[in-house]
Amino acid sequence: MTGIDPVAAPMASPAGAPRAKDDPAAIEKAAHQFEALLIGQLLRAARGGSDSWLGAGEDPTAASAMELAEEQFAGALSAQGGLGLASLIVSGLKPR
């Protein structure tokens, strides 16, 4: 084992290459992930916690399937423009 702490050591990047925090693709990806997370939270809050959407009560398998469906739906919504938050975040974080 080396004495280098991988968390504290800075990542080496080729000269002239944009750093990860300045990479427009990374910024856009993170913005869409954040928006998808927010949409997923809104969907969970709208569903409530006591009854399932199908009215069959709480079944662990159905709850897991519903969570997965909400996650996929939120990701799809965000990829298609969603609430417009991702574009606002990207424009606010663009390097000047």
DSSP file (Angstrom, degrees, kcal/mol; ACC not computed):
  #  RESIDUE AA STRUCTURE BP1 BP2  ACC     N-H-->O    O-->H-N    N-H-->O    O-->H-N    TCO  KAPPA ALPHA  PHI   PSI    X-CA   Y-CA   Z-CA
    1    1 A M              0   0    0      0, 0.0     2,-0.1     0, 0.0     0, 0.0   0.000 360.0 360.0 360.0 136.1    0.0    0.0    0.0
    2    2 A T        -     0   0    0      2,-0.1     0, 0.0     1,-0.1     0, 0.0  -0.434 360.0-119.3 -87.1 166.2    1.3    3.5   -0.9
    3    3 A G  S    S+     0   0    0     -2,-0.1     2,-0.5     2,-0.1    -1,-0.1   0.271  78.1 111.9 -88.3  11.8    1.1    6.4    1.4
    4    4 A I        -     0   0    0      2,-0.0    -2,-0.1     4,-0.0     3,-0.1  -0.748  63.9-139.6 -91.6 128.2   -1.0    8.4   -1.0
    5    5 A D     >  -     0   0    0     -2,-0.5     4,-2.3     1,-0.2     3,-0.2  -0.774   8.5-153.8 -84.0 114.6   -4.6    9.1    0.0
    6    6 A P  T  4 S+     0   0    0      0, 0.0    -1,-0.2     0, 0.0    -2,-0.0   0.776  92.9  52.2 -64.4 -24.7   -6.7    8.7   -3.1
    7    7 A V  T  4 S+     0   0    0      1,-0.2    -2,-0.0    -3,-0.1    -3,-0.0   0.894 115.4  38.9 -75.4 -39.8   -9.4   11.0   -1.8
    8    8 A A  T  4 S+     0   0    0     -3,-0.2    -1,-0.2     2,-0.1    -4,-0.0   0.751  96.0  93.4 -82.8 -24.8   -7.0   13.9   -1.1
    9    9 A A  S  < S-     0   0    0     -4,-2.3     2,-0.1     1,-0.1     3,-0.0  -0.518  80.3-121.6 -72.8 131.0   -4.8   13.4   -4.2
   10   10 A P        -     0   0    0      0, 0.0     2,-0.3     0, 0.0    -1,-0.1  -0.403  28.3-107.4 -70.7 149.4   -5.9   15.6   -7.1
   11   11 A M        -     0   0    0     -2,-0.1     2,-0.3     1,-0.1     0, 0.0  -0.602  31.4-126.9 -77.7 134.1   -6.8   13.8  -10.3
   12   12 A A        -     0   0    0     -2,-0.3    -1,-0.1    -3,-0.0    -3,-0.0  -0.630  30.1-176.8 -80.2 136.2   -4.2   14.2  -13.0
   13   13 A S        -     0   0    0     -2,-0.3     3,-0.1     4,-0.1     6,-0.1  -0.975  33.2 -96.0-131.6 149.2   -5.6   15.5  -16.3
   14   14 A P    >   -     0   0    0      0, 0.0     3,-1.9     0, 0.0     2,-0.1  -0.243  55.4 -86.6 -60.1 150.6   -3.8   16.1  -19.6
   15   15 A A  T 3  S+     0   0    0      1,-0.3     0, 0.0     3,-0.0     0, 0.0  -0.355 114.2  13.7 -60.9 133.5   -2.5   19.6  -20.2
   16   16 A G  T 3  S+     0   0    0      1,-0.3    -1,-0.3    -3,-0.1     3,-0.0   0.269  94.2 127.4  85.3 -11.4   -5.2   21.7  -21.8
   17   17 A A    <   -     0   0    0     -3,-1.9    -1,-0.3     1,-0.1     2,-0.1  -0.563  68.2-106.0 -78.4 141.9   -8.0   19.3  -21.1
   18   18 A P        -     0   0    0      0, 0.0    -1,-0.1     0, 0.0     5,-0.1  -0.401  35.1-113.8 -66.8 142.0  -11.0   20.8  -19.3
   19   19 A R    >>  -     0   0    0      1,-0.1     3,-1.3    -2,-0.1     4,-0.8  -0.359  30.6-106.0 -69.9 158.5  -11.3   19.8  -15.6
   20   20 A A  G >4 S+     0   0    0      1,-0.3     3,-0.7     2,-0.2     6,-0.1   0.855 120.3  52.9 -56.8 -38.6  -14.3   17.7  -14.7
   21   21 A K  G 34 S+     0   0    0      1,-0.2    -1,-0.3     5,-0.1    -2,-0.0   0.716 112.7  45.1 -73.1 -18.3  -16.1   20.5  -13.0
   22   22 A D  G <4 S+     0   0    0     -3,-1.3    -1,-0.2    72,-0.1    -2,-0.2   0.458  83.7 113.9 -99.8  -3.2  -15.7   22.7  -16.2
   23   23 A D    <X  -     0   0    0     -4,-0.8     4,-2.3    -3,-0.7     3,-0.2  -0.571  58.7-150.8 -73.4 117.4  -16.7   20.0  -18.6
   24   24 A P  H  > S+     0   0    0      0, 0.0     4,-2.5     0, 0.0     5,-0.2   0.860  95.8  52.6 -58.9 -36.6  -20.0   21.0  -20.2
   25   25 A A  H  > S+     0   0    0      2,-0.2     4,-2.4     1,-0.2     5,-0.2   0.901 110.2  47.9 -66.0 -39.6  -21.1   17.4  -20.8
   26   26 A A  H  > S+     0   0    0     -3,-0.2     4,-2.4     2,-0.2    -1,-0.2   0.884 111.7  50.4 -67.8 -38.2  -20.5   16.6  -17.1
   27   27 A I  H  X S+     0   0    0     -4,-2.3     4,-2.3     2,-0.2    -2,-0.2   0.929 112.4  46.5 -64.2 -45.3  -22.4   19.7  -16.0
   28   28 A E  H  X S+     0   0    0     -4,-2.5     4,-2.3     2,-0.2    -2,-0.2   0.902 112.5  50.0 -65.1 -40.8  -25.3   18.8  -18.3
   29   29 A K  H  X S+     0   0    0     -4,-2.4     4,-2.2     1,-0.2    -1,-0.2   0.928 112.4  46.8 -62.6 -45.3  -25.4   15.2  -17.1
   30   30 A A  H  X S+     0   0    0     -4,-2.4     4,-2.4     1,-0.2    -1,-0.2   0.878 110.9  52.8 -65.0 -37.9  -25.3   16.2  -13.4
   31   31 A A  H  X S+     0   0    0     -4,-2.3     4,-2.4     2,-0.2    -1,-0.2   0.908 110.7  46.6 -65.0 -41.8  -28.1   18.7  -14.0
   32   32 A H  H  X S+     0   0    0     -4,-2.3     4,-2.5     2,-0.2    -2,-0.2   0.879 111.6  51.7 -68.2 -36.9  -30.3   16.1  -15.6
   33   33 A Q  H  X S+     0   0    0     -4,-2.2     4,-2.2     2,-0.2    -2,-0.2   0.914 110.9  48.3 -64.5 -41.6  -29.6   13.7  -12.8
   34   34 A F  H  X S+     0   0    0     -4,-2.4     4,-2.3     2,-0.2    -2,-0.2   0.927 112.2  48.4 -63.7 -44.8  -30.5   16.3  -10.2
   35   35 A E  H  X S+     0   0    0     -4,-2.4     4,-2.6     1,-0.2    -2,-0.2   0.902 110.9  51.0 -63.7 -40.1  -33.7   17.1  -12.1
   36   36 A A  H  X S+     0   0    0     -4,-2.5     4,-2.4     2,-0.2    -1,-0.2   0.894 109.4  51.3 -63.3 -39.4  -34.6   13.4  -12.3
   37   37 A L  H  X S+     0   0    0     -4,-2.2     4,-2.0     2,-0.2    -2,-0.2   0.913 111.3  47.5 -62.7 -42.9  -34.0   13.0   -8.6
   38   38 A L  H  X S+     0   0    0     -4,-2.3     4,-2.1     2,-0.2    -2,-0.2   0.912 111.7  49.2 -65.7 -43.2  -36.3   16.0   -7.9
   39   39 A I  H  X S+     0   0    0     -4,-2.6     4,-2.4     1,-0.2    -2,-0.2   0.902 109.5  53.3 -63.0 -40.3  -39.0   14.7  -10.2
   40   40 A G  H  X S+     0   0    0     -4,-2.4     4,-2.3     1,-0.2    -1,-0.2   0.895 108.0  50.0 -60.9 -40.6  -38.8   11.2   -8.5
   41   41 A Q  H  X S+     0   0    0     -4,-2.0     4,-2.3     2,-0.2    -1,-0.2   0.893 109.9  50.9 -65.1 -39.4  -39.2   12.8   -5.1
   42   42 A L  H  X S+     0   0    0     -4,-2.1     4,-2.2     2,-0.2    -2,-0.2   0.900 110.0  49.9 -64.1 -40.4  -42.3   14.7   -6.4
   43   43 A L  H  X S+     0   0    0     -4,-2.4     4,-2.0     2,-0.2    -2,-0.2   0.907 110.8  49.2 -64.9 -41.4  -43.8   11.5   -7.7
   44   44 A R  H  X S+     0   0    0     -4,-2.3     4,-1.4     1,-0.2    -2,-0.2   0.905 111.8  49.0 -63.9 -40.9  -43.2    9.7   -4.4
   45   45 A A  H  < S+     0   0    0     -4,-2.3    -1,-0.2     1,-0.2    -2,-0.2   0.878 110.7  50.4 -66.5 -37.0  -44.8   12.5   -2.5
   46   46 A A  H  < S+     0   0    0     -4,-2.2    -1,-0.2     1,-0.2    -2,-0.2   0.856 108.3  52.9 -69.1 -33.8  -47.8   12.5   -4.9
   47   47 A R  H  < S-     0   0    0     -4,-2.0     4,-0.3     1,-0.2    -1,-0.2   0.817  99.3-151.7 -70.3 -30.1  -48.2    8.7   -4.5
   48   48 A G     <  -     0   0    0     -4,-1.4    -1,-0.2    -5,-0.1    -2,-0.1  -0.412  18.8 -98.3  83.1-167.5  -48.3    9.0   -0.7
   49   49 A G  S    S+     0   0    0     -2,-0.1    -1,-0.1    -4,-0.1     3,-0.1   0.578 101.3  61.6-127.3 -16.7  -47.2    6.2    1.6
   50   50 A S  S    S+     0   0    0      1,-0.1     2,-0.3    -3,-0.1     8,-0.2   0.935 103.7  28.4 -87.3 -46.8  -50.2    4.3    2.8
   51   51 A D  S    S-     0   0    0     -4,-0.3    -1,-0.1     6,-0.1     2,-0.1  -0.833  76.0-120.4-116.3 152.1  -51.9    2.8   -0.3
   52   52 A S    >   -     0   0    0     -2,-0.3     3,-1.2     1,-0.1     5,-0.2  -0.400  32.3-108.7 -80.2 167.3  -50.4    1.8   -3.7
   53   53 A W  T 3  S+     0   0    0      1,-0.3    -1,-0.1     2,-0.1    -2,-0.0   0.778 119.2  56.8 -66.7 -25.7  -51.7    3.4   -6.9
   54   54 A L  T 3  S-     0   0    0      3,-0.1    -1,-0.3     1,-0.0    -3,-0.0   0.548 108.4-124.1 -85.8  -6.3  -53.4    0.2   -7.8
   55   55 A G  S <  S+     0   0    0     -3,-1.2    -2,-0.1     1,-0.1     3,-0.1   0.643  78.2 117.7  76.9  15.5  -55.5    0.2   -4.6
   56   56 A A  S    S-     0   0    0      1,-0.3    -1,-0.1     3,-0.0    -3,-0.1   0.298  76.3-114.1 -97.9   9.6  -54.2   -3.3   -3.6
   57   57 A G        -     0   0    0     -5,-0.2     2,-0.6     2,-0.0    -1,-0.3  -0.271  55.8 -36.0  84.3-178.0  -52.5   -2.3   -0.4
   58   58 A E        +     0   0    0     -8,-0.2     3,-0.1    -3,-0.1    -7,-0.0  -0.727  57.6 171.1 -88.5 118.8  -48.8   -2.4    0.3
   59   59 A D     >  -     0   0    0     -2,-0.6     4,-3.0     1,-0.1     5,-0.2  -0.997  32.8-137.5-121.3 127.0  -47.0   -5.3   -1.2
   60   60 A P  H  > S+     0   0    0      0, 0.0     4,-2.1     0, 0.0     5,-0.2   0.864 105.3  48.2 -55.6 -37.4  -43.1   -5.2   -0.9
   61   61 A T  H  > S+     0   0    0      2,-0.2     4,-2.4     1,-0.2     5,-0.2   0.927 113.4  46.0 -69.0 -44.1  -42.8   -6.4   -4.5
   62   62 A A  H  > S+     0   0    0      2,-0.2     4,-2.5     1,-0.2    -1,-0.2   0.879 111.6  53.0 -65.9 -37.2  -45.3   -4.0   -5.9
   63   63 A A  H  X S+     0   0    0     -4,-3.0     4,-2.3     2,-0.2    -1,-0.2   0.912 110.5  47.2 -64.4 -42.1  -43.6   -1.2   -3.9
   64   64 A S  H  X S+     0   0    0     -4,-2.1     4,-2.2    -5,-0.2    -2,-0.2   0.911 112.7  49.2 -65.0 -42.0  -40.2   -2.0   -5.3
   65   65 A A  H  X S+     0   0    0     -4,-2.4     4,-2.4     1,-0.2    -2,-0.2   0.897 111.2  49.9 -63.7 -40.1  -41.7   -2.2   -8.8
   66   66 A M  H  X S+     0   0    0     -4,-2.5     4,-2.7     2,-0.2    -2,-0.2   0.899 109.5  50.9 -66.6 -40.5  -43.4    1.2   -8.3
   67   67 A E  H  X S+     0   0    0     -4,-2.3     4,-2.3     2,-0.2    -2,-0.2   0.910 111.8  47.5 -62.2 -42.4  -40.2    2.8   -7.1
   68   68 A L  H  X S+     0   0    0     -4,-2.2     4,-2.5     2,-0.2    -2,-0.2   0.913 112.2  49.7 -64.7 -42.7  -38.3    1.5  -10.1
   69   69 A A  H  X S+     0   0    0     -4,-2.4     4,-2.7     1,-0.2    -2,-0.2   0.907 111.0  49.4 -62.7 -41.9  -41.0    2.7  -12.4
   70   70 A E  H  X S+     0   0    0     -4,-2.7     4,-2.6     2,-0.2    -1,-0.2   0.909 110.9  50.3 -63.2 -41.8  -41.0    6.2  -10.8
   71   71 A E  H  X S+     0   0    0     -4,-2.3     4,-2.1     2,-0.2    -2,-0.2   0.924 113.6  44.4 -62.7 -45.2  -37.2    6.4  -11.1
   72   72 A Q  H  X S+     0   0    0     -4,-2.5     4,-2.4     2,-0.2    -2,-0.2   0.903 114.2  49.5 -66.7 -41.5  -37.3    5.4  -14.8
   73   73 A F  H  X S+     0   0    0     -4,-2.7     4,-2.6     2,-0.2    -2,-0.2   0.907 110.5  50.4 -63.8 -42.2  -40.2    7.8  -15.5
   74   74 A A  H  X S+     0   0    0     -4,-2.6     4,-2.4     2,-0.2    -1,-0.2   0.905 111.0  49.1 -62.9 -41.9  -38.4   10.7  -13.7
   75   75 A G  H  X S+     0   0    0     -4,-2.1     4,-2.2     2,-0.2    -2,-0.2   0.898 111.9  48.5 -63.9 -41.0  -35.3   10.0  -15.8
   76   76 A A  H  X S+     0   0    0     -4,-2.4     4,-1.3     2,-0.2    -2,-0.2   0.907 111.5  49.6 -66.4 -41.7  -37.2   10.0  -19.0
   77   77 A L  H  <>S+     0   0    0     -4,-2.6     5,-2.3     1,-0.2     3,-0.4   0.926 111.7  48.3 -61.9 -44.5  -39.0   13.2  -18.1
   78   78 A S  H ><5S+     0   0    0     -4,-2.4     3,-1.4     1,-0.2    -1,-0.2   0.892 107.9  54.4 -64.2 -39.7  -35.8   14.9  -17.3
   79   79 A A  H 3<5S+     0   0    0     -4,-2.2    -1,-0.2     1,-0.3    -2,-0.2   0.789 108.9  50.0 -65.1 -27.1  -34.1   13.7  -20.5
   80   80 A Q  T 3<5S-     0   0    0     -4,-1.3    -1,-0.3    -3,-0.4    -2,-0.2   0.278 136.4 -80.6 -95.4  10.1  -37.0   15.3  -22.5
   81   81 A G  T X 5 -     0   0    0     -3,-1.4     3,-1.9    -4,-0.1     6,-0.2   0.031  61.8-171.5 116.1 -27.5  -36.9   18.7  -20.8
   82   82 A G  T 3 < -     0   0    0     -5,-2.3    -4,-0.1     1,-0.3    -7,-0.0  -0.067  68.5 -18.9  47.7-127.2  -38.7   17.8  -17.6
   83   83 A L  T 3  S-     0   0    0    -48,-0.0    -1,-0.3     0, 0.0    -5,-0.1   0.453  92.1-108.8 -90.8  -3.7  -39.5   20.9  -15.5
   84   84 A G  S <> S+     0   0    0     -3,-1.9     4,-1.4    -6,-0.1    -2,-0.1   0.476  87.9 118.4  87.8   3.0  -36.8   23.0  -17.2
   85   85 A L  H  >  +     0   0    0      1,-0.2     4,-2.7     2,-0.2     5,-0.2   0.887  67.6  57.8 -69.6 -38.6  -34.5   22.9  -14.1
   86   86 A A  H  > S+     0   0    0      1,-0.2     4,-2.7    -5,-0.2     5,-0.2   0.916 106.6  48.2 -60.6 -43.3  -31.6   21.2  -15.9
   87   87 A S  H  > S+     0   0    0     -6,-0.2     4,-2.3     1,-0.2    -1,-0.2   0.875 112.0  49.9 -66.3 -35.5  -31.4   23.9  -18.6
   88   88 A L  H  X S+     0   0    0     -4,-1.4     4,-1.8     2,-0.2    -2,-0.2   0.909 112.2  47.6 -66.4 -41.2  -31.4   26.6  -15.9
   89   89 A I  H  X S+     0   0    0     -4,-2.7     4,-1.6     2,-0.2    -2,-0.2   0.928 112.0  49.7 -65.1 -45.0  -28.7   24.8  -13.9
   90   90 A V  H  X S+     0   0    0     -4,-2.7     4,-0.8     1,-0.2     3,-0.3   0.922 111.6  48.0 -60.9 -45.1  -26.5   24.3  -17.0
   91   91 A S  H  < S+     0   0    0     -4,-2.3     3,-0.3     1,-0.2    -1,-0.2   0.847 112.6  49.8 -66.7 -31.2  -26.8   27.9  -18.0
   92   92 A G  H  < S+     0   0    0     -4,-1.8    -1,-0.2     1,-0.2    -2,-0.2   0.753 115.2  42.6 -76.9 -23.5  -26.0   29.0  -14.5
   93   93 A L  H  < S+     0   0    0     -4,-1.6    -1,-0.2    -3,-0.3    -2,-0.2   0.386  80.7 124.9-104.6   3.4  -22.9   26.8  -14.3
   94   94 A K     <  -     0   0    0     -4,-0.8     2,-0.1    -3,-0.3   -71,-0.1  -0.385  69.6-108.8 -62.8 136.4  -21.4   27.3  -17.7
   95   95 A P              0   0    0      0, 0.0    -1,-0.1     0, 0.0    -2,-0.1  -0.399 360.0 360.0 -64.4 143.7  -17.8   28.5  -17.6
   96   96 A R              0   0    0     -2,-0.1    -2,-0.1    -3,-0.1    -3,-0.0   0.414 360.0 360.0-102.7 360.0  -17.4   32.1  -18.6
